[in-house]
Amino acid sequence: MIKYPGTRIIILTALLSFAVSCNRVTEHKIVKKDMDEKNKVETQTKVEPQDEDSVYAIIGVGDIMMGTNYPSTSSLPPDDGEHLFDDVKDILSSADITFGNLEGTLLNSGGTPKKCKDPESNCISFRMPEHYASYLKNAGFTVVGTANNHSGDMGEEGRKSTVETLEKYGIKYAGYIITPTTIIIKDGVKFGFTAFAPNNGTNNLNDIEEAAKIVSELKKKCDILIVSFHGGAEGTGSQHVTGRREIFLGEDRGNVLEFAHAMVDAGADVIFGQGPHVARAMEIYKDRLIAYSLGNFCTYGKFGLSGALGVAPILKVYIDKEGKFVQGRIFPTKQIKRGIPMYDDDGKIIKIMRQLTNQDFPESGLTIDDDGKILKSN
């Protein structure tokens, strides 16, 4: 048998070349996957209108309760909540103003838990650790609403700590009677914000005349005015805007349609609703967008999240310099595990909000595409 000394070298060289080639293919796949993810985020967050200088981008989400340390720490998220917004923060931080409803108080310990009229009802008090405010800031939130049925859960101590904590972390807020309005200045533009609810210690949703005065006075001081309201009955049986006064657990939750229209009449440019724990329809009224409920966005540990309760929009609204609606986008989210918001590739909330909008406001002239893009008919 004749032996060829160079054969072993040739075989080894070929094997090495094959290994390097395979490694390059693997690296290419990894890089391609990373680029696909990067392009997905860029596509999701880019400004869509042609003339970027002619519009402002405003994002709104619904209820935020990042976990409570009352009555125990068993309802706090894993890793102390540090990664709650990781999957959606690139979207949240892509607007001029990003708003959410702060459903509870920021307080490390103490406070006076609320007393409910009906002790047999699901009477819960929310007390979020103060440093959780940093998660809101890092995720891109500019302003939060403090007008809702849980903002007074821990009494005066809870309100005081919430205000001081939001100040500490540089997040604007409004909705308490003691802090009814605020103004955010971004690139020289003054964005006014105020919030209402039918609850003690908050701007009163049910006193429409006084609410209109608050809005009209604030409008004199700002360029664009955003209004939040926490109203309407709760649950999957309360997804529709009725145009009537809504009573839930014996509490007057207001006529949200009458309220929203009156606020636009008084000077509001964008209105974000929440309270029913499910999303509701959207409407264009006098060229202004009203979203009647944005549902449960990040509600960890204490909320039912099945079906429509567990999906919600990140609603991005583009308006012109006069406050008129230009277009928008629903970024669909879902809550996984006990309440961690994630991008929902199935887009369930898009289908829900399109159906509700078509049913409740068929004459509004809004169209919602499969990808969540919101347009108005001319």
VOGU-3710 file (C-alpha; in Angstrom, 3 decimals, decimal comma):
1> mikypgtrii> 0,000/0,000/0,000  1,432/3,306/-1,047  1,296/6,101/1,601  0,986/9,745/0,621  2,308/12,026/3,420  0,488/15,074/2,054  -2,924/13,448/2,144  -3,381/13,945/5,917  -2,488/17,628/5,547  -4,983/18,081/2,701
11> iltallsfav> -7,773/16,391/4,692  -7,042/18,464/7,800  -6,985/21,632/5,717  -10,340/20,745/4,158  -11,907/20,012/7,543  -10,597/23,297/8,940  -11,988/25,226/5,966  -15,370/23,516/6,392  -15,441/24,392/10,095  -14,573/28,022/9,402
21> scnrvtehki> -17,239/28,156/6,708  -19,864/26,700/9,071  -18,848/29,176/11,743  -19,236/32,048/9,278  -22,712/30,794/8,308  -23,684/30,595/11,990  -22,314/34,092/12,651  -24,192/35,383/9,603  -27,447/33,898/10,922  -26,896/35,500/14,331
31> vkkdmdeknk> -26,081/38,880/12,802  -29,073/38,587/10,456  -31,353/37,773/13,401  -30,004/40,776/15,318  -30,506/43,026/12,300  -34,047/41,690/11,798  -34,852/42,524/15,416  -33,249/45,970/15,051  -35,225/46,648/11,870  -38,416/45,489/13,589
41> vetqtkvepq> -37,896/47,984/16,407  -36,972/50,769/13,990  -40,093/50,018/11,933  -42,248/50,034/15,052  -40,898/53,257/16,494  -40,135/55,462/13,493  -42,108/58,616/12,856  -44,531/57,722/10,098  -45,893/61,036/8,738  -43,913/62,531/5,879
51> dedsvyaiig> -43,243/65,924/7,445  -41,808/65,229/10,895  -41,636/68,927/11,762  -45,379/69,374/11,300  -46,478/66,822/13,895  -45,989/65,847/17,518  -45,981/62,226/18,660  -47,795/61,371/21,891  -48,009/57,882/23,407  -50,644/56,771/25,872
61> vgdimmgtny> -51,043/53,524/27,790  -53,582/52,385/30,348  -53,261/51,188/33,929  -49,828/50,720/35,478  -49,471/48,893/38,792  -45,968/47,454/38,945  -46,584/45,185/41,936  -47,442/45,903/45,557  -45,597/45,298/48,811  -48,884/45,494/50,740
71> pstsslppdd> -49,942/43,400/52,579  -46,826/41,353/51,733  -44,056/41,202/49,141  -45,585/38,138/47,442  -47,118/40,406/44,781  -43,837/41,986/43,679  -42,371/40,978/40,277  -39,224/38,889/39,762  -35,809/40,605/39,902  -37,466/43,370/41,928
81> gehlfddvkd> -39,278/44,551/38,796  -36,121/45,716/37,056  -37,063/44,158/33,709  -40,812/44,874/33,652  -40,680/47,136/30,592  -37,703/45,635/28,746  -39,727/44,268/25,837  -41,618/47,502/25,122  -39,359/50,357/26,235  -38,053/51,071/22,717
91> ilssaditfg> -41,610/51,825/21,652  -42,479/53,762/24,809  -39,466/56,035/24,407  -40,187/56,886/20,756  -42,568/59,830/21,317  -42,345/63,455/22,389  -44,605/62,693/25,354  -45,371/59,282/26,880  -48,232/58,941/29,352  -49,524/56,192/31,637
101> nlegtllnsg> -52,086/55,949/34,434  -50,345/55,276/37,764  -52,806/52,908/39,422  -51,689/53,118/43,046  -49,188/54,846/45,305  -45,396/54,950/45,511  -44,560/54,244/49,163  -42,065/51,872/50,737  -43,962/51,181/53,947  -46,674/52,520/56,213
111> gtpkkckdpe> -49,664/54,506/55,055  -53,335/53,972/55,784  -54,983/51,335/53,580  -58,255/52,515/52,086  -61,601/51,440/53,475  -64,147/50,290/50,929  -67,885/50,892/51,069  -68,477/47,201/50,402  -66,085/45,049/52,506  -67,177/41,954/50,588
121> sncisfrmpe> -65,953/43,419/47,293  -62,435/42,960/45,986  -61,043/45,700/48,219  -57,319/46,016/47,501  -54,743/48,706/48,279  -51,715/49,160/46,034  -48,375/50,279/47,476  -45,508/50,192/44,982  -41,899/50,520/46,230  -40,651/54,046/45,634
131> hyasylknag> -37,647/53,046/43,522  -40,024/51,459/40,997  -40,513/55,004/39,686  -37,060/54,656/38,138  -38,428/51,868/35,928  -41,036/54,271/34,564  -38,379/56,890/33,913  -36,012/54,450/32,215  -38,827/53,102/30,039  -39,513/56,585/28,661
141> ftvvgtannh> -42,536/57,796/30,614  -42,790/61,585/30,645  -45,953/62,034/32,673  -48,385/59,942/34,732  -51,942/60,438/35,864  -52,714/60,315/39,583  -56,502/60,471/39,243  -57,978/57,011/39,736  -59,642/54,809/42,353  -56,312/53,569/43,740
151> sgdmgeegrk> -54,315/56,811/43,914  -55,511/57,346/47,498  -55,023/53,768/48,658  -52,524/54,648/51,392  -54,116/57,854/52,562  -52,383/61,203/52,819  -49,014/59,579/53,478  -49,330/57,655/50,224  -50,240/60,756/48,212  -47,390/62,749/49,722
161> stvetlekyg> -44,844/60,005/49,030  -46,113/59,536/45,466  -45,697/63,229/44,667  -42,252/63,418/46,275  -41,089/60,258/44,525  -42,231/61,383/41,089  -40,483/64,716/41,677  -37,305/62,866/42,688  -37,236/60,833/39,481  -38,214/63,695/37,182
171> ikyagyiitp> -41,602/62,397/36,093  -44,404/64,920/35,654  -47,830/64,169/37,146  -51,321/65,578/37,646  -54,722/64,499/38,883  -54,683/64,997/42,640  -56,701/68,009/43,839  -53,459/69,354/45,331  -51,679/68,989/41,954  -54,442/69,311/39,339
181> ttiiikdgvk> -52,360/70,179/36,269  -48,830/70,220/34,942  -46,896/71,490/31,917  -44,085/69,646/30,144  -41,771/71,639/27,893  -40,205/69,628/25,074  -38,106/71,345/22,391  -39,775/74,644/23,210  -43,308/73,228/22,928  -45,548/73,425/26,003
191> fgftafapnn> -47,614/70,275/26,555  -50,289/70,688/29,222  -51,647/67,684/31,115  -54,470/67,081/33,560  -56,387/64,027/34,790  -59,833/63,293/36,265  -61,602/60,505/38,182  -64,782/60,114/40,256  -62,761/59,534/43,437  -61,944/61,483/46,582
201> gtnnlndiee> -58,806/63,596/46,398  -58,799/63,798/42,600  -60,035/66,217/39,945  -63,721/65,317/39,736  -64,788/63,541/36,548  -68,455/64,053/37,419  -68,253/67,822/37,847  -68,034/68,544/34,136  -68,460/72,292/34,525  -65,506/72,570/36,909
211> aakivselkk> -63,451/70,136/34,797  -64,032/72,324/31,740  -62,781/75,358/33,674  -59,580/73,498/34,622  -59,007/72,508/31,006  -59,774/75,913/29,508  -57,478/77,675/31,979  -54,662/75,226/31,318  -55,105/75,628/27,561  -54,244/79,315/27,898
221> kcdilivsfh> -50,807/78,312/29,229  -49,800/75,603/26,763  -49,623/74,729/23,069  -50,975/71,175/23,207  -53,306/69,821/25,899  -53,588/66,153/26,931  -56,403/64,979/29,207  -56,695/61,667/31,045  -59,835/60,296/32,642  -60,426/57,213/34,783
231> ggaegtgsqh> -64,069/56,307/34,355  -66,666/53,824/33,222  -67,748/50,448/34,552  -65,257/47,590/34,784  -64,789/44,177/33,191  -65,303/42,323/29,948  -68,985/43,189/30,012  -68,105/46,887/29,884  -66,190/47,169/26,619  -68,653/49,469/24,892
241> vtgrreiflg> -69,089/53,232/25,213  -72,749/53,545/26,162  -73,207/57,305/26,094  -74,930/56,974/29,471  -73,876/57,359/33,094  -72,168/54,178/34,293  -72,576/52,806/37,826  -70,198/50,148/39,135  -70,253/48,629/42,640  -72,549/51,455/43,687
251> edrgnvlefa> -70,102/54,121/42,481  -70,945/56,738/39,860  -68,239/56,215/37,230  -69,525/59,030/35,016  -70,785/59,491/31,492  -67,427/59,284/29,750  -68,700/60,314/26,316  -70,320/63,470/27,682  -67,164/64,218/29,689  -64,755/63,671/26,777
261> hamvdagadv> -66,742/65,826/24,363  -66,949/68,629/26,941  -63,176/68,507/27,472  -62,511/68,831/23,736  -64,956/71,730/23,650  -62,925/73,312/26,473  -59,585/72,916/24,670  -58,299/69,315/24,981  -56,350/68,007/21,984  -55,854/64,338/22,935
271> ifgqgphvar> -57,874/62,348/25,472  -56,739/59,045/26,976  -59,249/57,062/29,016  -58,820/54,068/31,290  -60,670/52,430/34,174  -62,710/49,536/32,723  -59,583/47,256/32,690  -60,386/46,484/29,056  -59,840/48,545/25,932  -62,688/50,524/24,423
281> ameiykdrli> -63,347/52,277/21,123  -61,727/55,404/19,728  -63,455/58,413/18,229  -62,563/61,542/16,292  -64,493/64,492/17,702  -63,840/67,943/16,245  -60,581/66,637/14,724  -59,358/65,446/18,153  -58,726/61,818/19,086  -60,501/60,308/22,084
291> ayslgnfcty> -59,450/56,829/23,255  -62,159/55,772/25,696  -60,093/53,130/27,480  -56,555/51,811/27,053  -57,061/48,829/29,360  -54,523/47,051/31,576  -50,985/47,800/30,408  -48,745/46,648/33,270  -50,777/45,350/36,210  -48,682/42,903/38,160
301> gkfglsgalg> -49,918/40,322/40,600  -53,394/41,531/41,607  -55,387/41,765/38,373  -57,347/39,258/36,318  -55,627/39,010/32,941  -57,661/36,470/30,996  -59,008/37,273/27,538  -59,568/40,967/26,828  -58,289/41,878/30,310  -54,761/40,780/29,400
311> vapilkvyid> -54,201/42,661/26,131  -53,757/46,405/25,656  -52,474/48,990/23,197  -49,499/51,240/23,281  -51,329/53,999/21,428  -49,136/56,389/19,476  -50,941/59,504/18,255  -49,613/62,013/15,748  -51,149/65,490/15,875  -50,392/68,692/14,016
321> kegkfvqgri> -49,353/71,935/15,644  -52,972/72,916/16,158  -53,678/69,675/18,015  -55,644/68,053/15,194  -55,313/64,305/14,684  -53,099/63,298/11,761  -52,733/59,546/12,204  -51,797/56,959/14,782  -50,620/53,466/15,516  -51,650/50,712/17,892
331> fptkqikrgi> -48,670/48,693/19,104  -50,273/45,517/20,472  -49,189/44,185/23,851  -50,138/41,328/26,126  -49,282/40,598/29,736  -47,525/37,312/30,455  -47,081/35,401/33,676  -48,566/37,564/36,450  -48,444/40,876/34,592  -45,361/41,606/32,467
341> pmydddgkii> -46,111/43,571/29,258  -44,784/42,051/26,037  -45,192/42,887/22,364  -48,012/40,736/20,998  -47,148/39,348/17,570  -50,741/38,139/17,181  -52,030/41,715/17,455  -55,177/40,739/19,359  -55,864/44,215/20,720  -55,800/45,687/17,201
351> kimrqltnqd> -58,699/43,461/16,176  -60,597/44,234/19,390  -60,249/48,008/19,126  -61,090/48,010/15,412  -64,296/46,074/16,063  -65,322/48,254/19,017  -64,593/51,482/17,114  -66,612/50,324/14,118  -69,512/49,340/16,353  -69,585/52,312/18,736
361> fpesgltidd> -68,535/55,118/16,377  -69,304/54,026/12,802  -69,507/57,651/11,655  -66,200/58,707/13,202  -64,211/58,100/10,022  -61,405/56,075/11,615  -59,838/53,072/9,913  -57,497/50,672/11,705  -55,283/48,474/9,513  -54,152/44,956/10,391
371> dgkilksn> -50,767/46,349/11,436  -52,418/48,839/13,808  -52,092/51,956/11,675  -54,920/54,430/12,372  -56,095/56,786/9,644  -59,058/59,105/9,259  -61,136/59,462/6,119  -61,077/62,907/4,538
//
